[in-house]
Amino acid sequence: MSFYEALKIGSEKHNVKKAIYEYAHKMPWYLADYFDSELTILMYKKGIIEEGSFDETEPDYTEEDLAKWEKNGEIRWVEEVKHFNGYFVTRRVWEVVE
């Protein structure tokens, strides 16, 4: 489960979906990263989440899986280019082909 999937479920459960989840989704990525970090720290301090480690989790897929799925046409790269203050930011993510 991703951070945003968990955030959506928690926001709906506590009736703050519009105030937190939708607000976070409308942010540009460079502000959303900061927001995610601060929100995580606050949730830890309030006892909503427990301390953990990325070492405790394993990815759901490997680089080989991604290459195979791309070759089979199951996924593709999606590239988004935005202009900010005189420079361009490129963001690439995988997208499932339907």
C-alpha positions in Angstrom: 0.0 0.0 0.0 1.4 3.4 -0.9 1.6 6.4 1.3 -1.2 8.1 -0.6 -3.5 5.1 -0.6 -3.1 4.9 3.2 -3.6 8.7 3.5 -6.9 8.4 1.5 -8.2 5.6 3.7 -7.3 7.4 6.9 -8.7 10.7 5.7 -12.0 9.1 4.7 -12.2 7.3 8.0 -11.8 10.5 10.0 -13.9 12.6 7.6 -11.0 14.9 6.6 -10.6 13.7 3.0 -11.0 17.1 1.5 -8.9 18.9 4.1 -5.9 16.6 3.9 -6.0 14.0 1.0 -7.4 16.2 -1.7 -5.3 19.2 -0.6 -2.1 17.0 -0.8 -3.0 15.7 -4.2 -3.3 19.2 -5.6 0.2 20.3 -4.5 3.1 20.4 -7.0 5.4 17.5 -6.4 8.2 19.6 -4.9 5.8 20.9 -2.2 4.1 17.5 -1.7 7.4 15.9 -0.8 7.8 18.4 2.1 4.1 18.0 3.1 4.5 14.2 3.2 7.5 14.4 5.4 6.0 16.9 7.8 2.7 14.9 8.0 4.6 11.7 8.7 6.6 13.3 11.5 3.4 14.7 13.1 1.6 11.3 12.8 4.6 9.6 14.5 4.7 12.2 17.3 0.9 11.8 17.9 1.2 8.0 18.1 -0.8 7.4 14.9 2.0 5.5 13.2 5.0 3.6 14.6 8.6 4.0 13.7 9.7 1.6 11.1 12.4 1.0 8.5 12.5 0.8 4.7 14.9 -2.1 5.2 11.9 -4.1 6.6 10.0 -4.0 3.3 10.8 -5.5 0.0 9.6 -4.1 -3.3 6.7 -5.8 -5.0 8.7 -6.0 -8.3 12.2 -6.1 -9.5 14.0 -4.2 -12.3 13.8 -7.4 -14.4 10.0 -7.5 -13.8 9.7 -3.9 -15.1 11.8 -4.6 -18.2 9.7 -7.8 -19.0 6.4 -5.9 -18.5 7.6 -3.1 -20.7 8.7 -5.5 -23.4 5.3 -7.3 -23.3 3.5 -3.9 -23.6 1.9 -4.2 -20.1 3.5 -0.9 -18.8 5.0 2.2 -20.3 7.0 5.2 -19.2 5.0 8.4 -18.9 7.0 11.6 -18.9 5.8 14.9 -17.5 7.8 18.1 -18.1 7.0 21.2 -16.2 8.5 24.7 -16.3 9.5 26.3 -13.0 11.2 29.7 -12.6 13.3 29.4 -15.8 14.1 25.7 -15.7 12.4 22.5 -16.6 11.6 19.5 -14.3 11.1 16.1 -15.9 9.2 13.4 -14.0 9.0 9.9 -15.3 6.7 7.2 -13.9 5.4 3.8 -14.9 1.8 3.5 -16.2 -0.1 0.3 -16.7 -1.4 -0.1 -20.2 -5.1 -1.0 -20.3 
